Amino acid sequence: MNPDNYLLGRGGAEVERLKRQIVMLASDSDTQLDRIGIKNGERVVDLGCGPGGVLHLLAERVGANGSVLGIDRSNQFAQLARRFVTDCGLPQVEVREGDAYNTRLPKASFDGAHMRLLLVNLPQPGRIVHEFVSLVRPGGWVASFEADYVPHCFDPPLPAWTRLLDAYSAYAQAQGIDLSVGRHLHRLFRDARRSRYPSRRDHSRLPNRPRASLVPIRPDWQCS
Ligand SMILES: C[S@@+](CC[C@H](N)C(=O)[O-])C[C@H]1O[C@@H](n2cnc3c(N)ncnc32)[C@H](O)[C@@H]1O
């Protein structure tokens, strides 16, 4: 495995933040996943799933006949994610410890691949995108949900926030991490696609799909 470079660490505060994130970003992720048109029975992978992330949102779309594989670098987070999907009653989800740079999963073995807020926390995002794209069969789908810190500012400026953001940016930069990776996603995916299919033209499309109902999340995973 690559060295563990996760920007935010894995202390108790990060675990709690990621549990809140399951709920806080569910609606945005629902909107994104609805646009993909994920089909019942599909086999999908989620890289950097954290203690739950979107595993339940993917599981409800692939249904009982499909499967979701969550991968996380952290054994602790993988265990939390297993508890989360057990609590949600989702036997179609499996969670494994693994490295997004080199998953060791069979190439072209998934109908779809998803990741959320992984690239903004790790160096060399292009390597991850390359691995990510390689996991999906020709004609399958890939979806990434990423951040860009450009709108994280106040007018008039708030000095305490500016100091915090400057320190965070300097720390990220020292780790080789790009807090603006969101704006580079199209290029990263185009590059990965070109290296996989050198002779194909780009004809990406986003089919519509009706909004699905949410799998209920147990109250202890909700925001306090
Ligand atoms: C910001 S969290 C996002 C979690 C989840 N995707 C979500 O959106 O709630 C990033 C996750 O990536 C995991 N991670 C960090 N480095 C990784 C790597 N090399 N391979 C797989 N997962 C990794 C972390 O342990 C963490 O769970």
Ligand as a Chemical Component Dictionary entry (heavy atoms), coordinates in Angstrom:
data_LIG
# 
_chem_comp.id                   LIG 
_chem_comp.type                 NON-POLYMER 
_chem_comp.pdbx_formal_charge   0 
_chem_comp.three_letter_code    LIG 
# 
loop_
_chem_comp_atom.comp_id 
_chem_comp_atom.atom_id 
_chem_comp_atom.alt_atom_id 
_chem_comp_atom.type_symbol 
_chem_comp_atom.charge 
_chem_comp_atom.model_Cartn_x 
_chem_comp_atom.model_Cartn_y 
_chem_comp_atom.model_Cartn_z 
_chem_comp_atom.pdbx_ordinal 
LIG C1  C1  C 0  -13.172 12.994 3.339  1  
LIG S1  S1  S 1  -13.346 11.269 3.619  2  
LIG C2  C2  C 0  -14.752 10.932 2.597  3  
LIG C3  C3  C 0  -15.511 9.725  3.058  4  
LIG C4  C4  C 0  -16.765 9.429  2.226  5  
LIG N1  N1  N 0  -16.416 9.195  0.841  6  
LIG C5  C5  C 0  -17.749 10.536 2.333  7  
LIG O1  O1  O 0  -17.901 11.288 1.368  8  
LIG O2  O2  O -1 -18.368 10.699 3.393  9  
LIG C6  C6  C 0  -12.016 10.508 2.716  10 
LIG C7  C7  C 0  -11.884 9.025  2.988  11 
LIG O3  O3  O 0  -10.848 8.496  2.166  12 
LIG C8  C8  C 0  -10.147 7.520  2.895  13 
LIG N2  N2  N 0  -8.812  7.357  2.309  14 
LIG C9  C9  C 0  -7.720  8.121  2.502  15 
LIG N3  N3  N 0  -6.691  7.657  1.774  16 
LIG C10 C10 C 0  -7.155  6.581  1.096  17 
LIG C11 C11 C 0  -6.569  5.675  0.178  18 
LIG N4  N4  N 0  -5.299  5.789  -0.213 19 
LIG N5  N5  N 0  -7.327  4.672  -0.302 20 
LIG C12 C12 C 0  -8.644  4.534  0.085  21 
LIG N6  N6  N 0  -9.228  5.361  0.951  22 
LIG C13 C13 C 0  -8.501  6.380  1.451  23 
LIG C14 C14 C 0  -10.126 8.072  4.305  24 
LIG O4  O4  O 0  -9.844  7.052  5.253  25 
LIG C15 C15 C 0  -11.512 8.657  4.416  26 
LIG O5  O5  O 0  -12.409 7.703  4.877  27 
# 
loop_
_chem_comp_bond.comp_id 
_chem_comp_bond.atom_id_1 
_chem_comp_bond.atom_id_2 
_chem_comp_bond.value_order 
_chem_comp_bond.pdbx_ordinal 
LIG C1  S1  SING 1  
LIG S1  C2  SING 2  
LIG S1  C6  SING 3  
LIG C2  C3  SING 4  
LIG C3  C4  SING 5  
LIG C4  N1  SING 6  
LIG C4  C5  SING 7  
LIG C5  O1  DOUB 8  
LIG C5  O2  SING 9  
LIG C6  C7  SING 10 
LIG C7  O3  SING 11 
LIG C7  C15 SING 12 
LIG O3  C8  SING 13 
LIG C8  N2  SING 14 
LIG C8  C14 SING 15 
LIG N2  C9  SING 16 
LIG N2  C13 SING 17 
LIG C9  N3  DOUB 18 
LIG N3  C10 SING 19 
LIG C10 C11 SING 20 
LIG C10 C13 DOUB 21 
LIG C11 N4  SING 22 
LIG C11 N5  DOUB 23 
LIG N5  C12 SING 24 
LIG C12 N6  DOUB 25 
LIG N6  C13 SING 26 
LIG C14 O4  SING 27 
LIG C14 C15 SING 28 
LIG C15 O5  SING 29 
# 
